Amino acid sequence: MAAYIPDDKIEAIKSTCDIVEVISESVSLRRAGRNYLGLCPFHAEKTPSFTVSPEKQIFYCFGCGAGGNVFSFLMKQDGLTFPEAARTLARRCGIDLPSRKLSPFEKKKLTEREMILTLNGEAMAFFRSCLFSEKGREAMEYLLKRGMTRKTIEDFNLGYALDGWDHLLRQFRSSRKPVQTALAAGLIIPRKKGDGYYDRFRNRIVFPISNAQAQTIGFGGRVMDDALPKYLNSPETPVYNKSRSLYGLDRARTKSRETETIYVVEGYFDRLAMHQFGFENTVATLGTSLTADHVRILKGFVGEGGRAILVYDSDQAGIKAAQRSVAVFQKGLLEARILVLPEGYDPDSFLMAHGPDEFRKVAENAMGMIAFMVESAVEKYGLSIDGKVRIVNDLRVAIRAVADPVARSLQVKHLAERIGVDETVILQKVRQAGGSPARNDRRPSGRPDRASVATPAHPARGNGWRLERQVVTMMLQFPEMIADISERRLLDHFSDPLLADIGRGIIEYYNQTGGDVAGLVSRWEDAEKKALIARLALSDEHWDRSGCTNLINQFESSIRRHDKELVKRIEAAEKSGDINLLAELLQKKQHQARKTMQRRSGPSP
């Protein structure tokens, strides 16, 4: 589909969409000199190493090596193709893309993901129209009786799936939508006997599930009586993965940033009630335990120093869910607290009964994750000798997972005092738990440590490779020297094919467009090249013409020095009578001679 988006539209998107604004929707950024820093959304870290340049319109993580432009970010963050990322950004910027009628061939080229998102949007509109129709009166009364306001119902696009086997299916057929796409979207199910399909959601309140870009990726359905299953969710699809999705995510961003806090609840109605009572910084899990991907998303919303408050029902299932979350948050390096509501309440019923002020008071007493586990274990096992042994055995793995050694020591001390067991004994048990503590990035806050930057695996490299990398960096950061580099054909002497390819691409791109780094990144599909360009473009170098000229002279001196060394090796091979080595060295010398002739014949293209 890239061919269906004109180049001038791609350029318009690049010049209109600010990469800082786009990335800020999922990563909390702070100003650091000319750039912005944040916690990387692609790997767990405690100290920010994710850098965004508003000047160059690119990003790079000095921790994991991810990098690129605004298109690259959306493609990696949301698993989009380039055309999907382009269309998403075009909608955001108000740029109209061609919407001519597609030919049969072009329809086949339209990605399954895009078709599913479009169909999900139509399904949401259909469910919504059913809720506000005469046939949806009972469903609307049910929602209002549950305490939902009409504003909440409209804001979250709640809907109703009619009681019947094929209402949605017939809607799709009447609008000539492909049945196979509806099947791939999880909206219909094949009949067990015979041919045909039927609607997945029937006689249920429908909750549309959106991604961070407010696109409908799936649905949840709830019955209005005691029928089972009470809740029914969309299956995994090319656009919906419950391990990376959270209900209400698109509406929680702003308040989460402001408060550096995000609440995590378990149900749709819990999320809606929290929002209705002023806790917009709330998301809900979708029938699954919290995952590492969830934690990375939450951390991006609250930023460095932020926290998550996990709100659970008071029943044993809620306590077990909270205990399962401890390890995930420890590995994700995000502070989390546990709020277990009074007996008999979930967030929805508690807010309806007691209001937001009382909820805030209870939330202020939310316990840290390890402290919560300690109290839960004490309540479960008691403080008998056998109980204390069980408590320590239950907690030793969780305590060992604490990344910060000081915090880990304090947790051991707290447990020792709480149950009356010698601190050294508990510490010994923790050390015997196996594995290693979660990785803690101990770099000082502020500038990332460039010495520990993630780079692709390569054999050991010498001074020649470092000079080549500096030349490419100079081309990116001081493009005034590109003409000199081209004229002197320096790239012909590069030993690293990746750097040589990037250098030639820079010359060709600037000769054609005189464009920026963000546009250069779009030139290649290879992720390694994109990341390397972003990394070199964002490296801290201070260039002027004198320094650039010195670097070029230094590189040319290294070429001459290499030539002299080759001549000496040839002479030594002749003296020693090593015929094989001599033939190999002479071949190298002939190759260099051909390059010299090319340089004398004119500048590189």
N, C-alpha and C positions, 0 to 999 in steps of 0.2 A: 504493500500500500504506500510505500515511500514515494513511488512515482506519481501517485495521485495527489500529493501535496506539493505545489509549486515551490521552487527554490526561493522566490521572493516572499512567500508566506513563511517559510522556515526562518529567513533572515528577519522578518517582521516580528516573529515570536521571540527570537534571540534578543532583539533590540528592545522589546517591550517588557518581557518578563524579567524581573530582578531576582537573581538566584538567592539572594539573602532572604527575600520575602517568601519565596517558595520553600526553601529549606526550613525557615523559621516555623512553618506550620507543623513540623514534626520533630524539630530539634531546637532546644532552647539555646540561643546564641548570645554571646556578649562581645562587646567591642574589645579588640586587642590591637592597638595601633591602626594600621591600614586595613587589617583583616578582622574577621570574626572567629571566635573559638566556641566550641561546644563539645558535648559528649557524643562520640561516634554512634550513629544508629545501627551500624553494621557489626559491631563487636562490643563486648563488655569492657568498660574502662572506668576508672575512678577520677583520673585527671584528664581534662579535655585535650585531645590531640587532633580533633576534627577542625580543619581550617577552611574558611570560605572567603574568597576574595571578591568584593563588590567591584573592584577596578577591572579585574580580569574575567569576572563572571564564571569562576571555576571553583571547585572544592577539592580538598585532598585530606585524607586521614594519615597522619604520620605514625599512627599505631598499627593499622592493618593494611595500608596501601591502597585503599579504595579512592578513586578520584575521577574527575571528569567535569562536564558542564551541567547545565540545568536539565537537559534531556537525559544525560547519564544518571543523574541522581534519581529521577522518577523511575527510570527503567530498573535500577537496582533496588530501590526502596519498595516499589509496588509490583515488580515482576512484569513490567510493560515492555512491549516492542517499541521501536522508535516511532512508528506512526501513531501508536496509542498515546505515547508520551507527548508527541507533537499536538495531537488533537486535544488532550487534556489541558495543555498549556494555552492552546488557542482559545478554548472556552473560557479559561480563567482571565485571559487578557482581552476578551471581546473581539478577537480576530476571526472574521468569517472565512471558513475554508470552503472550497468548491463542493457543492452538494448536488451535482448533476446526477441524472439517473445512471446507475451503474450497468455496464454490460454484463452478460452472463459470466464472462471470464473474470471480470472485476469482482463480481459477487463472490466467486470462489476464493478470491484473494483476500476478501475481508476476513479478518481473524475471528476465530471462534469466541475469543474473549470479548471482543467488541460487540459481537452479535448477542452474547449472553447479557452483557451490561444493558444493551438497548432493550432486550426483551424483559429483563428484570424491571426496568423503568416503566414499561407498559403494564406489567403485572401489578406493580405498586399502584399505578393510577387506577387500574380496574378494581383492585381490592378497596381502594379508598372510595371510589364511586359507589361501590356496593354498600359500604358502611353508611354513607350519607343518603342512601336510597330508602324507600319504604321497606324493602326486604331486609335492611340492616337495622331496623328500629330496635329489635331486641338486643342486638350487639351494642348499639349505642347506649341503650339504657343500662346494660351491664357495665360498660366503661364508666359512665357517670356515677353509677352506684358504688363503683370501686374508688370513687373520689377523684377520678381524672377530670380535669376541666376541658372545655371545648378547645381552648387555646393549646393545651398540651396535646390533645388528640390531633389537632391540625398541624402543630409544629413538628411532630414526629411522624406525620403521614400514616397514622394507624389506619388499618383497613379491616375488612371482613371478608372471609371466604365463604361464599354461599353454601347452603346445605344441598349437596348434589354431587354427582360423580364427575361432571365434565363442563362446568360453567366456564372456567378459565380456558380449557381446551377449545371449546366452541368459539370463545372470543378470539383466540389466536387464529383459528381456521378462518373466521370471518374476515380477519384483517390480513389473511394470506401470510401468516408467519410460519416459518419452517418448524414442523413437529420435532425434528431431530435437535434443533436448538433448544426448544422447551425441555426436551428430555435431558440434554447436557446441562441445562440450568437447574435441574432438579425440581422443576415445577410440575412435571407430570411423571407418571410411573407406568411401565408396561403392565398390561393385564396378565395375571398368572395363567389364565385359561383363554385360549384363543388370541386373536389379533387385537390391536388397539391399545389405548392408553386411558388413564383417568387422572384427575387432579390429585396432587399430593395433599394440598390443604383444603379441607372441607369442613364447613360449619365451625370455623375457628376465628378468634380475633387474630389479626395478622400484624406483626411488627417488622417493618423493613429494617434490614441491617445494612449500614453504610460503611464505606471505607473513609479514610481521612480526607478524600476529595469529594465526599458527599455523594458518591455513586452507589447505587443499590447493588450490593453483591450477594445478598441472600435474604431469607425470611425466617421468622419464628412464628409459630402458631400456637394459640392456647385455647382449650375448650372452655365452655362457659358453664359446664356442669361437672359431674364426677367421673366422666368417661376417661379412659386411659388410651394412650399416654396423655398426661395433662399437657405437656409441651412437646412440640414437634418442630425440628429445625431443618433447614435445607441441608442436603448432603454436601460433601466436599465437591467442589466444581473448579474449573480453571480460574474462577475469580473469587471463590470463597474457601478459606481455610480457617477453621475455627481456632486453630492453634496460633493464628496471627491476627485474629479479628476480635473486636470488642464492641459491644452495643453502646451506642452513644458517643463513639470516639470523635466523630466530626464536630460534636457540639461541646466537648469538654476542654478543648484546647485553650481558649482564651482565659478562662477562670483558673485553669491549672497553672498557667504561666504566672498569673497575678499572685496566686496564693502559694505557689511552689508546693502544692499539695493536690493529690488526686485520690478520690475514694473509689474503691473497687467493691461492687456488690455482685450478687449472684443471679438476680432475676430481672426480667423486663420491667415488671411493675415497680420493683425496687428502684431501678434507674429512673423511671418516669417520676416517681414520687420524690426522689432526691432532687431532681431538676425542678419540679413544681414548687418545692419548698426552698428554693434558692441555692441548692448545692449543685450548680451546673458542672462543677469539676468532678463528675462521676461517670464511670463506665461500668458495664456489667459483663461478666464472663458468659460464654455461650455453651453451657452444658459441658464444660471441660475444666480441668485443673489449669492453673496459671502456668505458662510456659516461659522459657528463656526469651522467646520472641516477644511475648506480652510485656515482660519486664523491660526490654530494650525500648519498646514503644512508650511505656509509662515514663521511663527515665528521660526520654526525649521531650516529653511534655512538661515535666516539672524541673528539669535542668539539674545542674550541679548543686548539691546541697538540698535538693527537694526530697519529698517523701511520699509514700503511698500508705493509705489507711485501708486495711482490708476489713470490710464490715460483713459479719456473718450472723446467721440465725443462732439462737441460743442452744439449738439441739446438738447432739453428738456429731452429726454429719458435718455441721459447720465447724466444729472444733477440729475434726480430722482434716477437713479441707485446709484450715489454717495451718496445721502442722505440716501438711504436704508442701505448703508455699515457702516454708522457711529456707530450704536449700536453694530453691530457685532464686530468691531475692539475695541470698548471700553470694551466689555465683554471679548475679547480675549487678552487684555492687550498688544496690539501691536500698536506702533505709525504708523499712516498712514497719508499721505498727498494726496490732490486731485489736479490733473492736468487736467483742461479742456482746450482743444486746441482751437485755433482761429476758428472763424465761418467758417463752410464749410469743416473742415478737420477732418480726423481720423488719428491715428498714421501712418498707411500705406501711405496715400496720403501726409501727412505732411513731412514725411521723404523723400519721393520720390521728393517732390517739393523743400524742403529747406535744407535737409541734416542733419547729426547727430549733428554738432556743434550748429545749431540753436535750435535743439530739446533740447540739454543740457541747453541752456540758458533759454528756457521756463520752463524746469523741475526745475531749481533752484528757480523759483518763485511759485512752487507748494504750496498751502495753507494747513495749518492744518485743520483737519476735522471740528472742531467747527467753526473756522474762516470762512471756506468755507460756512458752513450753514448760518452763520450770513450774509455774503455778498449776498448769494442767496436769503435769506428772505428779505433783504433790497431792492434788485432789484425787487422782486416779489410784495411786499406790499407797498414800499415807506415808508417815514418817517412822514406821517400824524399821528394824534392821534390814529385813528383806525388801521393804519399800524403798529405802535409800539406795540399795544396790540397783534395783530396777530403774530408779530415776537417773542415776549416773549413766547406766548403760543406754538408756533412751536418748540422753542428751549429748553424749560424747562426740558423735559424728557431727551434729549441728554446731557444737562449739568449735570443733576443729575447722569447720568450713568458714568461720569468721576470718575475713581477710586481714584485718589490722591486728598486729600482734598485741598492741596495748589493749584494744577492745577485747581480744580473746582472753587476755590475762584477767581483765576486770570481770568478764563473764564467769570465769572459773572461780574467782573470789566470791562473786555474788552467790553462785550455786553452793559453794562450801559453807558460807554463812547461813544460807537459807535452810539447808538440811542438816547442818552440824557435822560435816565430814571434813577431815583434814584436806587443806588445799592441795598439798603435794600429791596426795593419793588421786584426787580428781584429775590433776594435771597429767599424771602418769596414764590414767585411763584414756584421756583425750589423745595423748600421743600414740597410744596403742590402737586408736580407731582406724589407722590406715589412711592411705591417700595423702594428699598434701593440701594445705590451706589454699583457699581461693586466691588467685593471683591478685596482688595489690600493687597498683601502679604508684610507686613512691616518688615519682618526679615532683618537684615543687610546682605549685600552681603557676599558671601563666604560660610561659613558652614551653612547647614540647621538646623533648630531648631528641635532637636530630641524629645522635649517634645510635639510637635504638630504633630508628625508623625501619618499618617493614619494607623489604625489597624483595623482588623475585629471586629465587634461588639461582645462583650462578657460581661458577668456579672462581677461585681467588683472582683478583684483578690488580694490575699494577698501575704505575704512574700514567702510562699511555691511555688507559681507559678513563682515568680520572680527568685527564686533559680533554678527552673527547666529550665527556659529560659536561665539562665546563663550557666547551664551545657551543654545545646545543643549548645549555642554559642561557648563555649570552645571546644566542639567536632569538630566544623566546623573550628575554627581558630587555634586550637592547637591539631591536630589529634594524637600527640604522647600520649595523655592521653586516647584515645579510648579503648585501651586494659584494662586499670585499671577500667574504667567505666563499661566495659562489665563484667570483673571478679567480681566486687562488686555488680553487678545486680542493679545498681542505678535506671535504667529505670522502674523496677518493682514497684517502689514507686511513680512514677509520677501520679499526679492527673489529669493532662491535657492530654486527649487522643491524641490530635493533636501533641503536643510536644513529647509524648511517641512514636508515630508512626514514626515521623521524626528521633528521636534518634535511634530507632531500624533499620531504613533504612540506617542511617549513618554507624552503626556497620556492617551491612550486606554488604553494598557497599564497605567499606574500606577493609573488610576481603577478598572480592572477587577480587577487582581490585587495592586497594590502590590509587584510583583515586582522581580527583579534584572536586571542588564544582560544576563547570559547568556540569560535567558528572552526578553528584548527582541530579541536578535539573531535568535532563531528565528522571530520574527514575519515577517521578510522572506526571500524567496528570492533577491533581487537581491544579488549579491556586492559591488557597490560600496557599497551601504547597510550591509551587514554590516561591511565593512572600515572605513568611515568612523565608524560607531558605536564600534567597538573602538578606533580611533585616538583619538577624542575622549575616550572613557572612561578611556584610559590616559595622556592628556597630563598633564603636571605642573602642576597648578593647586592653589592653596590657598584654599578657600572658607570664608567664614563669612557669617552673615546680613547683616552690615553691608556686606561687599563685594558680595554678591549684589544687595542693594538699590541700591547705587551703580551696578552694571552695568545694572539695569533702568531706573533714572532716566536713565542715559546713553543707552540705546537709545531711550527715549521722547523725550529731547531731540533726538536725531538725526531722529526722525520729524517733530517740530515744525519743526526747521530745514529739513528737506526740503520741508515744506508751504509755508513762507515763500519758499523759493527758487522753488517752482512758481508762486506768485502773482506774484513779480517777473518771471518769464519770460513769464507771460501778459500782464502790463502792457507789457513790451517788445515782444511780438508785436503787440499792438494798436497801439502807437505806430508801428511799422515797416510796418504794413499787411500782414504776412505771414499771409494767410488760412489756408493749409494748416497751418502751424505752430500757429496759434491754435486751430484745430479739434482738433488732436492733443492740445494741452496742456489744453484744456477737457474733453476726454474723460477724461484722466488725473485731473483734479480731481473730475469726477463719480464716477469709480470710487472715489477716496479718500473722498468724501462718503458713498457707500453703506457702506463699511467702518466709518465713524464711527457711522452709524445702527445697524449691527449690534452694535457695541461697547456702545452705550447700551441696546440691547434686552435684554442679558443676557450671562452668561458663555458662552464657547465650549463645545461639547459635550465 
